[in-house]
Every structure is written in structure tokens, then in C-alpha cells.
């Protein structure tokens, strides 16, 4: 008994179960890590308490490393904090004084202190929650004055003995910036109402004013690195009145947040930050003792997680960041109504935070400058801008506040919803145009599927955004709903296209099965020779007087659906042919009929393919930049290639005018509009770089496809292609010649009677409504009635010996006025095209007609 192969669905389920078992068996057991995490938590709390006591007991200038301002009196002071100790050998502390000098210079340049008269006319943002970006450059002006030795190797075992490091070579450290320049993006996070006073009296001239806790996520992109750059999480303090921020990273090998007051520029900021951090850090440590998990580490520590002791960690460079907020200048029209510019800045921030419709000027940009020092890796970076660099090279870091960014996102989402609504209207018009089986069969299934893939992915993405971002919920939900409507209408059109093209797929399957059956039943040459010899000997031995009767014709019963070919094919497969075979010994292999794929199966496969594409797109964030760009551009080209599938469909079926021109042009504009935003706009919400070259390539590719569709509509779907590239189809606009009379190629009603015998023969073909005569003296023009509109039409019939008339442009345009069916009936082109929109049958004899 032959073995039966399992169905494909059962095999897929079996493979899925094996994959799930593999992941369950290979997943690590996390139960031992719970105890280790608790131990690490208590050890970290003890170290944090010790570091906090050092912060409370220290004073200004207690941290004066070698090479800093204490070098004048030959005294050096260090703190008993991780990363601030002398034996930690952090060579970058030698550049601390140079870093503070650059910070002070950036503050003076931001306020332009040389022009004291203009200082009162400037306003300042007190809450800088937002995103800024710009360029950075490497600062090495102070290296010449330092007796810089070779970069000393840092013994990480002595610095952080409780951590198992993967390696200690400094050249392999993460976040080690080696390039000369690059791009930087900073996202500030501040809580409104978190200010506390610095502990000094308001009348004291040394008071620094309110102080606020702040956090920043910094993305540094290095020109020497092909990746996305390094992401850094830093915490610090912000003095809103002066616009100064000092932030540090914190890890197991650098207690940056506990030594932050010693990185300030003057005793006033030191006292303010020390008093503030004593309260904040003390409260944080106290709260971490009450919880069961080490939530304290995730708030302050950067790059450290609570893993088991056996997990190796990669060392990374630490950072000390200074940020100076630049004041913005107001217009003379608005500032003349206010005496204090800070009132204007406060009004702007209040209106952005809680909109009430108050009149405010144009919202200015958020601009900052920064200087970054790495105490262990030794490099120093600063933002690129005036007055050192020209404005064309960079303007420090410029961006928008969070409220402005959210407002822009909402506006663009609403505009995007309007674009999708236009796509829905175009799709609805196309569905109405292709409402009959004749017209819907011309549309390419893959053209509509390509557009629906993008709409479905947009629906999934915006649905997730609307559920995870409360600030964008209304706008994201609107776009998601519009995308869902586009998907629903598209699926309805796809279903109609799929059902209308089912006979084509069935015919192709039938041809393949017929060819396979013919190849299986064809006898070999030796069998044919043996059969011939056997038949010859048999005929010689038999009596030749017995007459042979011809085989009776097979009785064919016409089915109810009029598909005679399918019925004959099925009978031949099931019962075999009744005609005698030349070789009865050859076994006939039955052909197994494969059931066609249903629309539901195709729909499920499309969903699985869309899921795979979304997962690959999400994982592409970890790819190199060049590889991710190639992937995105390939997806964009495929997405904007939806006219190409229709072009191929026109060539394959020899049809044209499948899509409305307003649908082609409108969908092209609507689909290309988002690419214009992402590739042509500078300050976009996703902070992608402008790349007009890619946009021009995409737009040119789409423009070329539209022109090919236009050429197919005018010159024919197979114009300019060699005949070997396609199967010859029926030409509805043939060249009519008189020499086709004997071949019976001229349409019925155009054959001119020349002999009595021919007239009798042609009279049987004439319809009661058709007649033919010669128009005047021009024997090439003949007149015949159109059976659809019942109007006469003039047809050009070329003489048999004429070889030049048929090649002209006028002859080609003349042929476009009439259409000839395979059953040799002729009609007006407009009449037959209108008829074929509803039925692919000849209006006279009801024969099936091929697609246009």
C-alpha cells in the first residue's frame, strides 16, 4: 500500500509545535536570579548610603584633581567616590578645568554679556522638556598644554570589584567616541512643579534661585561609526533662571550623581545642588528599601541592570554634560506691551501647557549649547555653532518643546487622515467603475494588494500608537479608522477580482494538467515500433473482407453552467476516452485535479506575510544604517510599483483601460505625499535626515510607470514588445484586406460579391440588419451597419496589392474606429467597448469574447 503524504497544514502545525518546544527548552531559568537580584539591591543601597554621606560631608573644592584649578598651589584633592578617587586613574579629570572654562564661555556667548543693554529684552524657557539636535565637534585645544602620557589602562577590577567585566581593554569600551565630528540629539525630561528652593534666602545675593531635577537621553552619532550611534542616559539638575544644566551618567564604576555638585562652576551652584541632591537622593534611597525589586537602579544608573553575578558586562565610557539654554528674542510688536520679557516667556509656556486661546507670539525655537567631557575615556565634545563656526556649519542644538512637537504630530496626522480619505474616494470610484465581471477582470490583483499592504500596516501601527500614546489618541485613532476603511473597501474589490479571475487560473491549471497527462501517456519509440509490427502481423492473418466501422462519436451532455470544455476534461480524466488507442498496453496515469486556492486562504497568507514584514521592519532598527536604508528603499520601490503590476496585466491579457485615470494619478499623488514629507522636509517629527535624491528617484519611477500606462492606453498594451515575449491574443483592430476573401478573414457584411457562386455563399452569412455597398468611386471605403447602435459605419478595406496604406498613422487611427470580433462581426469601437463592460459575449451570435 503506497504511503500517503501528510497534508501541508498538518505539517505546518507539526513544525510550529517543534519550534515552540525548542524555545521552551532553551529558555534560561530565571529563578536563581531573584536571590542574586535581591543581594545586588542591598549591596547597592549600602554603597549609595556611603556615597551620600560623602556628599553631605564634602565642601567646595574638595575635588580638585591633577591638572585642574588646584594646580596653581600644587594641591590635589580627590573624593572617596567611585570614579572620583585618585587610584581609579581616570585620566579625563585632567581636562576638568578646561571643560569648566568652555562651559563658562558658552554661557557668556549665549547671553552675549558684552551687550548689557539688550539683556533685559530677552526671554528664557524655564521648562525645556523637548528635543534638540545639531552637530558636535571634538575639542582638543587644551591637549597641547598637558603632559599627556599614553592612555593609562584602567583596572576595572579595582574600580568596581563586584562586577564581572567582559574585558578591560579601553579600546573596546562602548560609547568611546573616536571621530572628529558627528550629530547629536538630546531629549530633555522635566516635571512641572518639581522645583525646590536652594536653601538660601531670596535676598541673599549668592542665591542661585529655584533648582529642578532633570533627565536627558543623548544620542551621539560618530562619523567613524556606521551604526545609529550611542544612546546615553544622564541625570542632573537645572537652574531655570539662569538656564544652566549639569548632568552626569551613573554606573557601578562611576558615582556621577553623588559627585555632581563638585562639577559645578561656582560655590553658589555647588551649595544649591548639594542641598537639592541631599533631599532627592535621600528620598530615593529610602523608597528603594521599601520595595522588593531594585527600582532604584533603573532610575539613576545608566547601562546597569540587575542580572546574575555570572553575567559579563561590557564597560562603557562615562560622561559629564553641561547644557546652556539660549534666550530667545521677541518681536518689537509684542514686547512693547510688556515691561519684563520673562512674563512673555511665562505666558508662552502656560499657553503651551494648558491652551486657553490667549494671544501669544510665534512660538520660538528651543536652542541650547553643550560641552561634554568623558572622565575615563578622556575626550571632550562641544556643540558646533557661532561664533567659532559659521552659521552654515551649525547653530548649536535647535529643536522644539514637547508641546510643540505633539501639536505638529497631531496636525500632520490629521492631514494624513485627509490624504487617506482621498484614497478611499478614489478606491470607491474605481470599484464602481469595475462593477461588472468584464471590467473587474482587467484589474491586476497585485496592484490593489500592494496598496492594501501599506494601508494594513499603517492601520496596525496607528492602532498601537493610539493605544500607547494618550496625547496622540484622537489623531492616531482617526488615521487608524481611515486606514481600516481603506482596507475594507480594498478587500471587497480584491474579492471581486479574485472571483472574476478564477476561470483564468482554472484554465492554466487545466493546461498544465493536460500537458502532464499527455507527457505521461505518450509511448516511447520502441513501444511504437513493437506495436506497429504487432498490428501489421495481425492484419495479415485476419480476413481483409471484414469491413471496419468508424468509431461512434462520444455523447456530450452540455452542463448547466455551459462550461463544455471543463465537462469534457473531467470525463476524460474519470472515465478515459472512448476512442481506440494505438498502444493499449501503455498504462494511463490519472491526473489528480488540484483544488483552487480560495480567497480566505489567500487572505490568511497575506496577513502572515504582513506580520513577517512588520516584524522584520521592527528588527531593522538594530541593523547598520546602510543596510537599513537599502531595506527601506526596497520596500518603498515595491510599494510605489503598483502600476507595474497593472502594466504586466495589460500585456498578459492584451487589455487596456483597466484603471481610471483619476485613480492612477490620484493614488500616485496620495501615495507619494508621505515620502515627500519624510525625504524633503528638514524639521520633521521623526528627525530623519533630508534625502531629496531618493525622493526624486521614487517620484521618477512612479512617473515613468504612469507614462507606460498612458502609452498602453493609446498605442496598445503590447506596443513596442517583441512577439516572443507574450502569447499572441486577439486583435480587435486588424488590417482588413481584400485578399482575405478566400481565407474567410473579412468580417461578415464586408465581402463584396463578385461571382454568382460567391454571392450565394455570402448570402447565408448576411444578417437582416447588415448590408454592404460601395461608397462613391472610392472602392476602399465600405459601409456596414453596427448591430448595437443601428447606425452605419465606414470601414477601410485595403486593396490586395497595396503595401503602403496600412503602415501609416492615419490607417492606424482609422482602425481604432471599428472592432472586429473572433466570430467575424464588426461594430463601432465605442459601442462594443460599452457592451463588453457588462458582458463578454458577441451581441449577434453570443460567442464568448476575449478581454479588451
C-alpha positions in Angstrom: 0.0 0.0 0.0 1.6 3.3 -1.0 2.4 5.8 1.7 0.2 8.8 1.9 2.0 12.1 2.5 0.5 14.2 5.3 -1.4 17.4 4.3 0.5 20.6 4.2 -1.5 22.2 7.1 -0.7 19.2 9.4 3.0 19.5 8.5 2.9 23.2 9.3 1.3 22.6 12.7 3.9 20.0 13.5 6.8 22.3 12.6 5.2 25.1 14.8 4.9 22.7 17.8 8.6 21.8 17.4 9.6 25.4 17.3 7.6 26.2 20.5 9.1 23.2 22.3 12.6 24.3 21.2 12.1 27.8 22.6 10.6 26.4 25.9 13.5 24.0 26.4 16.3 26.5 25.5 14.9 29.5 27.5 17.0 30.2 30.6 15.7 29.7 34.0 15.4 33.0 35.8 14.6 31.6 39.3 18.2 31.8 40.7 18.5 35.4 39.5 15.8 36.5 42.0 18.0 35.9 45.0 21.0 37.4 43.3 19.0 40.5 42.4 18.0 41.0 46.0 21.6 40.7 47.1 22.7 43.2 44.5 20.0 45.5 45.6 21.1 45.6 49.2 24.7 45.9 48.3 23.9 48.8 46.0 21.8 50.6 48.7 24.7 50.3 51.1 27.1 51.8 48.6 24.6 54.5 47.8 24.3 55.4 51.5 28.0 55.6 51.8 28.3 57.8 48.8 25.5 60.1 50.1 27.4 60.5 53.4 30.5 61.6 51.4 28.4 64.1 49.5 27.0 65.5 52.8 30.4 65.8 54.4 32.2 67.3 51.4 32.8 71.0 50.7 33.6 73.2 47.8 36.9 72.4 46.1 37.2 69.1 47.9 37.5 67.6 44.5 40.5 69.2 42.7 42.2 66.6 40.6 45.6 66.9 38.9 45.5 69.4 36.1 42.5 71.4 37.4 42.4 74.8 39.1 44.2 73.4 42.1 47.4 73.1 40.1 48.5 76.6 40.9 49.1 75.8 44.6 50.3 72.3 43.8 47.5 70.7 45.8 45.2 67.9 44.6 42.1 66.7 46.3 40.0 63.6 45.5 36.8 62.2 46.8 36.1 58.8 48.2 33.6 58.1 45.4 33.8 55.6 42.6 35.4 57.3 39.7 36.5 60.3 41.8 39.4 58.5 43.6 43.0 59.0 42.7 43.8 55.3 42.3 40.9 54.9 39.8 43.2 56.6 37.3 40.6 58.4 35.3 42.8 60.5 33.0 40.0 62.7 31.8 39.8 64.6 35.1 43.0 66.5 33.9 40.8 68.3 31.5 38.2 69.3 34.1 39.4 72.9 34.3 39.4 73.3 30.5 35.9 71.8 30.5 34.7 74.4 33.0 36.3 77.2 31.0 34.5 76.1 27.9 31.2 75.9 29.8 31.6 79.5 31.2 32.5 80.7 27.7 29.4 79.1 26.2 27.2 80.8 28.9 28.7 84.2 28.1 28.1 83.6 24.4 24.6 82.5 24.9 23.7 85.7 26.9 26.0 88.0 24.9 27.1 89.7 28.1 29.2 92.3 26.3 25.9 94.0 25.3 24.3 94.5 28.6 21.6 96.8 27.2 19.9 94.1 25.2 19.9 91.5 28.0 16.6 92.6 29.6 14.8 92.3 26.3 15.4 88.5 26.1 13.3 85.8 27.5 14.2 82.2 28.6 12.4 78.9 28.7 12.2 77.6 32.3 10.9 74.2 31.3 12.9 72.7 28.5 11.1 69.4 28.1 11.6 68.7 24.4 14.1 67.6 21.8 17.0 69.4 20.2 19.5 68.3 17.7 22.6 69.5 15.9 26.2 68.8 15.2 29.2 68.3 17.5 32.9 68.6 17.1 35.9 67.3 19.0 37.6 69.8 21.3 41.4 69.4 21.7 42.6 72.9 22.2 43.9 72.2 25.7 45.8 68.9 24.9 48.9 70.8 23.9 49.3 72.3 27.5 49.0 68.9 29.1 51.8 66.4 29.6 49.7 63.7 28.2 51.1 60.3 28.6 49.9 57.2 26.9 46.4 56.4 27.8 46.7 54.6 31.1 44.9 51.3 31.4 42.1 51.5 34.0 41.9 48.5 36.3 38.2 47.9 36.4 38.6 45.1 39.0 39.8 47.7 41.5 37.3 50.3 40.4 34.2 48.0 40.6 35.2 44.7 42.1 31.6 43.5 42.4 31.1 43.4 38.6 32.2 40.7 36.2 33.5 42.6 33.2 33.7 41.0 29.8 37.1 42.7 29.1 39.1 45.6 30.4 40.8 46.9 27.2 39.9 50.6 26.9 39.8 50.5 23.1 36.9 48.0 23.2 34.8 50.1 25.5 31.3 51.0 24.4 30.4 54.7 23.8 34.0 55.5 23.0 33.8 58.4 20.6 36.8 58.3 18.2 35.5 60.5 15.3 36.2 64.2 14.7 32.6 65.3 14.3 29.1 63.9 14.1 25.5 64.6 15.0 23.8 64.8 18.4 20.2 64.7 19.6 19.1 65.3 23.2 15.7 64.7 24.7 15.1 66.6 27.9 12.6 65.4 30.5 11.5 67.7 33.3 8.5 67.5 35.6 6.5 70.7 36.1 6.3 71.8 39.7 9.4 69.9 40.9 11.3 73.0 41.7 12.6 73.5 45.2 14.5 76.4 46.7 18.2 76.1 47.1 18.1 76.6 50.9 19.4 80.2 50.7 17.4 83.3 51.4 15.8 85.1 48.5 17.5 88.4 49.5 21.0 86.7 49.5 23.0 87.9 46.6 24.5 84.5 46.3 21.2 82.7 45.8 21.0 80.6 42.6 17.2 80.6 42.6 15.0 77.5 42.1 16.5 74.2 41.1 14.9 71.4 39.3 15.6 67.7 38.7 16.1 66.8 35.1 17.0 63.9 32.9 18.3 63.6 29.3 18.6 60.9 26.7 21.5 61.7 24.5 22.1 60.1 21.1 25.7 60.6 19.8 26.4 59.6 16.2 30.0 59.3 15.2 31.2 59.8 11.7 33.6 57.0 12.1 30.8 54.6 13.1 28.3 53.1 10.6 25.7 52.5 13.3 23.0 54.6 14.8 25.3 56.0 17.5 25.4 55.6 21.2 22.4 56.3 23.4 23.3 57.8 26.8 21.0 58.3 29.8 22.1 61.1 32.1 20.5 62.8 35.2 21.3 66.1 36.8 19.9 69.5 37.9 18.6 72.5 36.1 18.6 76.2 37.3 15.6 77.7 35.4 16.5 81.3 36.0 20.0 81.1 34.5 19.2 78.3 32.0 22.2 76.1 33.2 22.1 72.3 33.4 24.7 69.9 34.7 24.2 66.2 34.1 26.2 63.0 34.6 25.9 59.4 33.9 25.9 56.9 36.8 27.0 53.3 36.9 28.9 50.8 39.0 32.2 52.3 38.0 31.2 56.0 38.3 29.1 57.6 41.0 28.4 60.6 38.9 25.1 61.8 40.5 26.7 61.8 44.0 29.7 63.9 42.8 27.7 66.2 40.6 27.9 69.3 43.0 31.7 69.2 42.6 31.3 69.6 38.9 29.5 72.9 39.1 31.2 76.2 38.2 31.0 78.3 41.4 30.2 77.9 45.1 26.6 79.2 44.6 25.7 76.3 42.3 27.6 73.9 44.5 25.6 74.8 47.6 22.3 74.8 45.6 22.9 71.4 44.0 24.3 69.8 47.2 21.2 70.8 49.2 18.9 69.6 46.5 20.5 66.3 45.9 20.6 65.5 49.6 16.8 65.7 49.6 16.2 63.9 46.3 18.8 61.1 46.8 17.9 60.5 50.4 14.2 60.1 49.5 15.1 57.8 46.6 17.3 55.5 48.7 14.6 55.4 51.4 11.9 54.5 48.9 14.1 51.8 47.3 14.4 50.0 50.7 10.7 49.6 50.9 10.2 47.8 47.5 11.1 44.2 46.7 12.8 45.0 43.5 15.8 47.2 42.7 13.8 50.0 41.2 16.4 52.5 42.4 19.0 51.3 39.9 16.8 51.8 36.9 16.2 55.5 37.8 19.7 56.7 38.3 22.0 54.1 36.9 22.8 54.1 33.2 23.7 50.9 31.4 23.4 48.7 34.5 20.7 46.1 35.1 20.0 43.5 37.8 21.5 40.5 36.2 23.0 37.5 37.8 26.6 37.5 39.1 27.7 35.2 36.3 26.6 37.6 33.6 29.5 39.5 31.9 29.0 43.3 31.5 30.6 45.4 28.8 32.4 48.6 30.2 31.5 51.9 28.7 32.7 55.5 28.8 31.1 57.9 31.3 30.0 61.4 30.6 29.7 64.8 32.3 27.4 67.1 30.4 27.0 70.9 30.6 24.0 72.5 28.8 23.2 76.2 28.5 19.8 77.2 27.4 19.9 80.2 25.0 17.4 83.0 25.5 15.1 83.9 22.6 14.5 87.4 21.2 10.9 88.6 20.9 9.5 90.8 18.2 9.2 94.5 18.9 5.4 94.5 18.3 4.7 92.1 21.1 7.4 93.0 23.5 6.3 96.7 23.6 3.2 95.7 25.6 5.3 94.1 28.4 8.0 95.5 30.5 9.5 92.2 31.6 10.4 89.6 28.9 10.1 86.8 31.4 6.4 87.5 31.6 6.1 86.8 27.9 8.1 83.6 28.2 5.8 82.5 31.1 2.7 83.3 29.1 4.0 81.2 26.2 4.8 78.2 28.4 1.5 78.4 30.2 -0.4 78.6 26.9 1.5 75.6 25.5 0.9 73.6 28.7 -2.8 74.5 29.1 -4.2 76.0 26.0 -6.8 78.7 26.7 -6.7 80.7 23.5 -4.6 83.6 24.8 -2.8 85.7 22.2 0.8 84.7 22.1 3.6 85.5 19.5 5.0 82.9 17.2 6.5 80.1 19.4 10.3 80.4 19.3 12.6 77.5 18.9 14.3 75.8 21.8 18.1 76.4 21.4 20.9 75.1 23.7 24.6 74.6 23.6 26.5 71.8 25.3 30.0 70.7 26.3 30.6 67.0 27.1 33.6 65.5 29.0 34.4 61.9 29.5 36.4 61.5 32.7 37.5 57.9 32.0 38.0 58.0 28.2 39.4 61.5 28.2 37.7 63.1 25.1 35.8 66.4 25.1 33.0 67.3 22.7 31.1 70.5 22.2 28.2 71.7 20.0 29.0 73.3 16.7 27.9 76.8 16.2 28.7 80.5 16.3 30.9 82.4 17.0 33.6 79.7 16.5 31.9 78.2 13.5 29.8 79.8 10.7 26.1 79.6 10.9 26.1 77.4 7.8 28.2 74.8 9.6 25.9 74.6 12.6 23.8 76.6 15.0 24.4 74.5 18.2 21.4 72.4 19.1 18.0 73.6 17.9 14.6 71.9 18.4 11.1 72.3 19.8 9.4 71.9 23.1 7.4 68.8 23.7 4.1 70.6 23.4 5.0 72.0 20.0 6.2 68.6 18.8 2.9 67.0 19.9 1.0 69.7 18.2 2.9 69.2 14.9 2.4 65.4 15.1 -1.4 65.9 15.6 -1.5 68.4 12.6 0.3 66.0 10.3 -1.8 63.0 11.4 -4.9 65.0 10.7 -3.6 65.9 7.2 -2.6 62.3 6.7 -6.1 61.2 7.5 -7.3 63.6 4.8 -4.9 62.0 2.3 -6.2 58.5 3.2 -9.8 59.8 2.8 -8.9 60.9 -0.7 -7.5 57.4 -1.3 -10.9 55.9 -0.1 -12.8 58.1 -2.5 -10.6 57.1 -5.4 -10.9 53.4 -4.5 -14.7 53.8 -4.3 -14.8 55.3 -7.7 -12.6 52.6 -9.2 -14.8 49.9 -7.5 -17.9 51.5 -9.1 -16.2 51.6 -12.5 -15.2 47.9 -12.3 -18.5 46.6 -11.1 -19.0 44.0 -13.8 -17.1 40.8 -14.4 -15.9 42.1 -17.7 -14.3 45.2 -16.2 -13.1 43.8 -13.0 -11.2 41.0 -14.8 -8.8 43.6 -16.3 -7.6 44.9 -12.9 -4.4 43.4 -11.6 -4.8 41.6 -8.3 -1.2 42.6 -7.2 -1.7 46.3 -7.8 -4.5 46.5 -5.4 -2.8 44.1 -3.0 0.3 46.3 -2.8 -1.7 49.3 -1.8 -3.7 47.3 0.7 -0.5 46.0 2.3 0.6 49.6 3.1 -2.8 50.5 4.4 -3.0 47.4 6.6 0.5 48.1 8.1 -0.5 51.7 8.7 -3.6 50.5 10.5 -1.6 48.2 12.7 1.0 50.9 13.5 -1.5 53.6 14.2 -3.7 51.4 16.3 -0.7 50.6 18.5 0.2 54.3 18.7 -3.3 55.3 19.7 -3.3 52.7 22.5 0.1 53.6 23.9 0.2 57.4 23.5 -2.6 59.2 25.3 -1.5 62.6 23.9 -2.0 61.4 20.3 -5.0 59.2 20.8 -7.6 61.2 18.9 -5.5 61.9 15.8 -3.9 58.5 15.7 -7.3 56.8 16.1 -8.7 58.9 13.2 -5.9 57.8 10.9 -6.3 54.2 12.1 -10.0 54.3 11.3 -9.4 55.8 7.8 -6.8 53.1 7.1 -9.3 50.4 8.3 -12.0 51.8 5.9 -9.4 51.7 3.0 -8.6 48.1 3.9 -12.2 47.1 4.0 -13.0 48.6 0.6 -9.9 47.2 -0.9 -10.6 43.7 0.4 -14.1 43.9 -1.2 -12.5 44.8 -4.5 -9.9 42.1 -4.2 -12.6 39.5 -3.6 -14.3 40.6 -6.8 -11.1 40.5 -8.8 -10.2 37.1 -7.3 -13.6 35.6 -8.3 -13.5 37.1 -11.8 -10.1 35.7 -12.5 -10.9 32.2 -11.2 -11.6 30.8 -14.8 -8.2 32.0 -15.9 -6.5 30.2 -13.0 -8.6 27.1 -13.7 -7.6 27.2 -17.4 -3.9 27.5 -16.6 -4.2 24.6 -14.2 -6.1 22.6 -16.8 -3.4 23.3 -19.4 -0.7 22.2 -17.0 -2.5 19.0 -16.1 -3.3 18.3 -19.7 0.4 18.7 -20.7 1.4 16.4 -17.8 -1.1 13.8 -18.8 -0.1 13.9 -22.4 3.6 13.5 -21.4 2.7 10.6 -19.2 0.6 8.7 -21.8 3.0 9.3 -24.8 4.6 5.9 -25.7 8.3 5.5 -26.3 9.8 4.9 -29.8 10.4 1.2 -29.1 6.9 0.7 -27.9 5.6 2.3 -31.1 7.7 0.1 -33.3 6.7 -3.1 -31.5 3.0 -2.1 -31.6 3.3 -1.3 -35.3 4.9 -4.7 -36.1 2.2 -6.5 -34.0 -0.6 -4.7 -35.7 0.9 -5.5 -39.2 1.1 -9.2 -38.4 -2.4 -9.2 -37.1 -3.8 -7.6 -40.2 -2.0 -10.1 -42.4 -3.5 -13.0 -40.5 -7.1 -11.7 -40.5 -9.6 -11.7 -43.3 -9.5 -8.4 -45.3 -13.2 -8.6 -46.4 -14.5 -7.7 -42.9 -15.4 -4.0 -43.1 -14.3 -1.7 -40.3 -16.9 0.6 -38.9 -15.8 4.1 -37.9 -15.9 4.8 -34.2 -19.0 6.4 -32.9 -18.8 10.0 -31.6 -18.8 10.4 -27.9 -22.1 11.7 -26.5 -21.5 15.0 -24.7 -24.1 16.4 -22.4 -23.9 20.2 -22.0 -23.8 21.1 -18.3 -25.9 23.8 -16.7 -23.1 26.3 -16.5 -22.3 25.9 -20.2 -18.7 25.0 -19.5 -18.4 22.3 -22.1 -14.6 22.1 -22.0 -14.5 21.5 -18.3 -17.1 18.7 -18.6 -15.1 17.0 -21.4 -11.9 17.3 -19.5 -13.4 15.9 -16.3 -15.0 13.0 -18.2 -11.7 12.2 -19.9 -9.9 12.1 -16.6 -12.5 10.0 -14.8 -13.7 7.5 -17.5 -11.0 7.8 -20.1 -11.5 8.3 -23.8 -13.8 6.0 -25.8 -11.7 6.2 -28.9 -9.3 3.3 -29.7 -5.7 3.8 -28.7 -2.7 2.8 -30.8 -1.0 1.2 -27.8 -3.4 -0.5 -25.4 -0.6 -1.8 -23.3 0.5 1.6 -22.1 -1.0 2.4 -18.8 -2.8 5.7 -18.5 -1.7 7.7 -15.4 -4.7 9.5 -13.9 -4.2 13.2 -13.4 -5.0 14.4 -9.9 -7.1 17.6 -10.0 -5.9 20.2 -7.6 -8.5 22.3 -5.9 -8.0 26.0 -6.4 -6.9 28.3 -3.6 -9.8 30.1 -2.0 -9.9 33.8 -1.2 -9.9 33.0 2.5 -6.6 31.1 2.2 -5.1 33.9 0.2 -6.3 36.4 2.8 -4.7 34.4 5.7 -1.4 34.1 3.8 -1.4 37.9 3.2 -1.9 38.5 6.9 1.0 36.2 7.7 3.2 37.9 5.1 2.3 41.3 6.5 3.1 40.2 10.0 6.5 39.0 8.9 7.2 42.3 7.1 6.2 44.2 10.3 8.5 42.1 12.5 11.4 42.4 10.1 10.9 46.2 9.9 10.9 46.4 13.7 14.1 44.4 13.9 15.7 46.6 11.3 16.4 49.2 13.9 19.3 47.1 15.1 20.8 46.8 11.6 23.6 49.0 10.3 22.5 52.3 8.8 23.4 51.4 5.2 21.6 48.1 5.4 18.5 49.6 6.9 18.5 52.3 4.2 18.6 49.6 1.5 15.8 47.7 3.1 13.6 50.8 3.4 14.3 51.9 -0.1 13.5 48.4 -1.5 10.2 48.4 0.4 9.4 51.9 -0.9 10.2 50.9 -4.5 7.9 47.8 -4.2 5.2 49.9 -2.7 5.3 52.5 -5.4 5.4 49.8 -8.1 1.7 49.2 -8.1 1.3 50.5 -11.7 3.9 47.9 -12.8 1.7 45.0 -11.9 -1.2 46.6 -14.0 1.2 47.1 -16.9 2.1 43.4 -16.8 -1.6 42.5 -16.5 -2.3 44.5 -19.6 0.4 42.8 -21.5 -0.6 39.4 -20.4 -4.3 39.7 -21.1 -3.9 42.2 -24.1 -6.3 44.6 -22.4 -6.2 48.3 -21.7 -8.3 50.9 -19.9 -8.4 48.8 -16.7 -8.0 51.6 -14.2 -9.5 55.1 -14.3 -7.0 57.8 -15.0 -8.1 59.8 -11.9 -7.5 56.7 -9.9 -4.0 56.2 -11.3 -3.0 59.9 -10.9 -4.8 60.4 -7.6 -3.4 57.3 -6.0 0.1 58.2 -7.2 -0.1 61.6 -5.6 -1.6 60.4 -2.4 0.9 57.5 -2.1 3.8 59.8 -2.9 2.8 62.6 -0.5 4.2 60.9 2.7 7.5 60.3 1.0 7.7 64.0 0.2 7.3 64.8 3.8 9.9 62.3 5.1 12.5 63.0 2.4 12.1 66.7 1.6 11.2 68.4 4.9 14.0 69.4 7.2 12.5 69.6 10.7 10.2 66.5 10.6 8.9 64.8 13.7 11.0 61.6 13.2 14.3 63.6 12.9 15.3 61.7 9.8 17.9 63.4 7.5 16.7 65.0 4.4 17.5 63.0 1.2 16.0 64.6 -1.8 17.9 62.3 -4.2 15.9 59.3 -3.0 12.7 61.1 -3.3 13.4 62.1 -6.9 14.2 58.5 -7.8 11.0 57.3 -6.3 8.9 60.0 -7.9 10.7 59.4 -11.3 10.0 55.7 -11.1 6.3 56.3 -10.4 6.1 59.0 -13.1 7.6 56.5 -15.6 5.1 53.8 -14.8 2.2 56.3 -15.3 3.6 57.2 -18.8 3.8 53.5 -19.7 0.2 53.1 -18.8 -0.7 56.1 -20.9 1.2 54.6 -23.9 -0.6 51.3 -23.5 -3.9 53.1 -23.5 -3.2 54.9 -26.7 -0.8 52.6 -28.7 -1.9 49.2 -27.3 -0.9 47.1 -24.3 1.7 45.2 -26.3 3.2 48.2 -28.2 6.9 48.0 -28.6 7.3 44.5 -27.3 8.7 41.6 -29.4 6.2 38.8 -30.2 8.3 36.2 -28.4 7.6 37.8 -25.0 3.9 37.1 -24.9 1.2 34.8 -26.3 -0.5 36.3 -29.3 -4.0 37.3 -28.4 -7.0 38.5 -30.4 -6.5 41.9 -32.2 -9.8 43.8 -32.2 -8.4 46.3 -34.7 -7.0 44.2 -37.6 -5.9 45.4 -41.0 -8.7 44.5 -43.5 -7.5 43.3 -46.9 -9.4 42.1 -49.9 -7.1 39.1 -50.3 -8.7 37.7 -47.1 -11.8 36.7 -49.0 -10.7 33.3 -49.8 -9.4 32.8 -46.3 -12.7 34.0 -44.8 -10.9 36.6 -42.7 -13.0 39.6 -43.6 -15.9 40.4 -41.3 -19.4 39.3 -42.3 -21.0 42.1 -44.3 -17.9 43.5 -45.9 -17.3 40.8 -48.5 -18.0 42.2 -52.0 -19.9 39.9 -54.3 -18.0 39.2 -57.5 -19.5 35.9 -58.8 -22.9 34.3 -58.5 -21.5 31.4 -56.6 -19.8 33.7 -54.1 -23.0 35.7 -53.7 -25.0 32.6 -52.9 -22.3 31.6 -50.4 -22.2 35.0 -48.8 -26.0 35.4 -48.6 -26.1 32.8 -45.9 -23.9 34.9 -43.7 -25.7 38.2 -44.1 -27.7 39.4 -41.2 -31.1 41.1 -41.7 -29.6 44.4 -40.5 -26.3 44.3 -42.3 -25.6 45.4 -45.9 -22.6 46.4 -47.9 -22.2 48.8 -50.7 -19.5 50.8 -52.4 -19.3 54.5 -51.4 -18.9 56.6 -54.5 -15.9 55.9 -56.5 -13.6 55.0 -53.6 -13.6 51.2 -53.6 -11.5 51.1 -50.3 -14.3 52.6 -48.1 -17.2 50.3 -47.3 -20.3 50.9 -45.2 -21.9 48.5 -42.8 -24.4 48.8 -40.0 -23.5 48.4 -36.4 -25.8 45.9 -34.7 -25.5 47.8 -31.4 -26.3 51.4 -32.3 -28.1 50.5 -35.6 -26.0 53.3 -37.3 -23.9 52.9 -40.4 -20.1 52.9 -40.1 -17.4 53.4 -42.7 -14.6 50.8 -42.8 -11.3 51.0 -44.6 -10.6 47.9 -46.7 -7.1 47.9 -48.2 -6.6 46.5 -51.7 -4.7 43.3 -52.1 -1.7 44.9 -53.8 -1.5 48.0 -51.5 1.5 47.8 -49.1 1.8 51.4 -48.0 -1.6 52.4 -46.8 -1.7 50.0 -43.9 1.6 51.3 -42.4 0.6 55.0 -42.0 -0.6 56.8 -38.9 -3.9 57.6 -40.5 -4.6 54.0 -41.2 -3.8 53.1 -37.6 -6.2 55.8 -36.3 -8.8 54.6 -38.8 -8.6 51.1 -37.4 -9.3 52.4 -33.9 -12.8 53.4 -35.1 -14.0 49.8 -35.5 -13.6 46.5 -33.7 -13.8 43.0 -35.2 -14.7 40.0 -33.1 -13.3 36.5 -33.5 -16.7 35.5 -34.9 -16.2 38.0 -37.8 -18.7 40.6 -36.7 -17.8 44.3 -36.8 -19.0 47.1 -34.6 -18.1 50.7 -33.6 -15.3 50.7 -31.1 -17.2 52.8 -28.6 -20.3 50.6 -29.0 -18.5 47.3 -28.5 -16.4 48.6 -25.6 -19.6 49.8 -23.8 -21.2 46.4 -24.5 -18.2 44.5 -23.2 -18.2 46.4 -20.0 -21.3 44.3 -19.0 -21.0 41.1 -21.0 -18.1 39.4 -22.8 -20.4 37.9 -25.5 -20.9 38.9 -29.1 -24.2 40.9 -29.4 -25.1 38.9 -32.6 -24.1 35.3 -32.1 -23.5 35.2 -28.3 -20.0 33.8 -28.7 -17.5 34.4 -25.9 -15.2 37.3 -26.4 -11.7 37.9 -25.1 -10.9 40.8 -22.8 -10.0 44.1 -24.2 
